[in-house]
């Protein structure tokens, strides 16, 4: 009886040890790939508690989370012969644990190498402007280049992005000069357009003032009012030439009337108007600044 109990106890202990050796726990973000006597089992063990046959089964856990893998910076020459240094990042995850375990030795390292070669290839096929501003098309091209080998390894590419494009200092200076020249060109065009519009408006205003001379006088008075508002300025008022001519004509008429009146009073008869000679016409055409001849007024009682 004692021997039987010992045998039973040994059997229980052995069973517990065997059970403990075959029990495995698979995390939620993992999947278990089981190899039975070296042959892979098609059924993947889900998350939770799973039981293996000790010594016979061997399980390898595969992470199915999205992996963020930075691609080392790659140097290359673009299609327009510009040396650049580009780095990127790849987001991928395992969708077929069996193929990712059996078909490739290390899928992470394999994806890194494929990403580097694809990035260098895409640099040589693109121009500098595409690398700087048209990255969406490059991202799609990189994703297509990585999708073919990744599918064969049971890996799904979620996203591929170019992080940074490093340019030589000489190229940066050239681009800065180009941008500065372009801004200066646009500034000159805007200034010239403003001058053109201002000239057009001034031409219209000049035509309107030429048709209405009083508008010029009103504009002059308005300018005087605006300038007179400043107390610390000296106002130089231009005198219209037309007004000078008016005063000149009025002065000449008054002088002629006065001379006629004096001659009539002295002789008792109006003077005979002589036809002006060429010299007289020249004197009449002289500027208004020449003074009229002085006329002496003599009383009637003193005349011989």
Secondary structure, 3 states (H helix, E strand, C coil): CHHHHHHHHHHHHHHHHHHHHHEEEECCCEEEEEEECCEECCCCECCEEEECCCCCEEEEEEECCCEEEEEEEEEEECCCCCEEEEEEEEEEEECCHHHHHHCCCCHHHHHHHHHHHHHHHHHHHCCHHHHHCCHHHHHHHHHHHHHHHHHHCCEEEEEEEEEEEEECHHHHHHHHHHHHHHHHHHHHHHHHHHHHHHHHHHHHHHHHHHHCHHHHHHHHHHHHHHHHCCCCCCCCCCCCHHHHHHHHHHHHHHHHHHHHHHHHHHHCCCCCCCCCCHHHHHHHCCCCCCCCCCCCCCCHHHCC
